[in-house]
Amino acid sequence: MSRRDEGNMVADAGALLPNGDTASTDAIKVPAGRVNRLMRLGGLAAGIAGGATLQAIAGIARGTRPDARSLLASPANVRRVADELARLRGAAMKIGQLLSMDAGEVLPPELAQILARLRDQAHIMPPSQLGQVLEREWGAGWRRQFKRFDVRPIAAASIGQVHRARTRDGRDLAIKVQYPGVARSIDSDVSNVGALLRLSGLLPKGFDISPYLAEARRQLHEETDYAREGAQLKRFAEWLTDSDTFVVPQYHADLSTAQILAMSYVAGQPIETLADADAATRNRVMTALIDLSLREVFHFGAMQSDPNFANYRYVPQSGRIVLLDFGAARDLHPLVTKSYADMLRSGLVGDDHGIRDAARALGLIADGPDIGSSEARLLALIAGVFEVLRAQEFDFADQTLIRALNEEGMALAQSGYHPPSLPMDVLYLQRKFGGLFLLGNRLRTKLCLRDIIDPYL
């Protein structure tokens, strides 16, 4: 390729790199080395402690007695923690996402605020760092394969960012590029972030963060394995190959590496833009997504477990739904799927004994010193959910159910009840269906859920 060709590509709407780098306001270099990442976390802890000390001194001067938790959870410290964890990406963001989705109801508002920011906040790599990653993975002559490679990512998350590109042979691709240092820093990052959260004073007394740290570690090792994600992408594409409802991007092995995942680019609009569509379209899309999740559980035995809205796109021209990001796809244990079916079957016919047996099998209720006084309240909560599922129509925009669940959950927590550590498959099922509920709420859908569930039982 001539220098003139390279210059043309660079000039094409900010296309290629490294020539003519244009820094973005949210382009921040990812700390790649273990020592560098550890030093940043150490500096964060010191900054929080230092800020709290200054506030304490000021409080004493005013004649007030400082409270350690309120000092640590000041607005400045909340912003400091959220911004630094987002900058580190990887384990830092993943732990925040897991906690906020799976344990948000037992966390104090200060920590919930940090984690809520992490769900949506992700900086991008500057072009120079992106170019280094691409050259390391594809070699020095990688530009010759492309007519265009857009330096500005079309998506960014906790592990990597996605770029659109067009190859010389005419393929329109989405290229996912992993942040440098994320994979090899997983174990140390998880330990360091866990220690930071424990020391922060923000975790509730008696809350065991260990299962979430272990799961973040396991999930991150899986999600940074782009060969594994490519295999999952192909598997789900095969399962849905004849679908008129869903589109799964095609995997391109020739351009995929350990840290790069190449797939076909499928145009679409964010799924939440359907909030402005007519009711028939909103209900049809929501029905299809719930049905797909049930098919994953009861037919495929594997689920794309991340309910992030960004993993769904909508194609207005065809009415089809694009499915993205299979890094969090996981096989489900057959005993969990059986117990989940037992729970649904019992709940839809009002079988209280069956509900209790299935809840115990799933680990939702476990023996303990306080379970005698709590079991009836927990079963009443579950029964309330099934009362809604049995209705002719469920209005996702109606907040009555979620308010009742939150109030009773807080009352249980205040009474001293500590929920058992659930099997991770159960947590992921809860997270997936909880995410679908949030999407249904956003789209203001009204559905007869029993009609969707019954065929699978």
Secondary structure, DSSP 8 states (H G I E B T S, - for coil): --HHHHHHHHHTTT-SSSTT----TTB-----SHHHHHHHHHHHHHHHHHHHHHHHHHHHHTT----HHHHHT-HHHHHHHHHHHHHH-HHHHHHHHHHHHHSGGGS-HHHHHHHHHHHH---B--HHHHHHHHHHHH-TTGGGGEEEE-SS-SEE-SSEEEEEEEETT--EEEEEEE-TTTGGGHHHHHHHHHHHHHHTT-S-TT---HHHHHHHHHHHHHHT-HHHHHHHHHHHHHHTTT-SSEE---B-GGG--SSEEEEE----EEGGGGGGS-HHHHHHHHHHHHHHHHHIIIIISEEE----GGGEEEETTTTEEEE---TTEEE--HHHHHHHHHHHHHHHTT-HHHHHHHHHHHTSS---TTHHHHHHHHHHHHHHHHHHHTSS-EETT--HHHHHHHHHHHHHHHTT-------HHHHHHHHHHHHHHHHHHHHT-EE-HHHHHGGG-
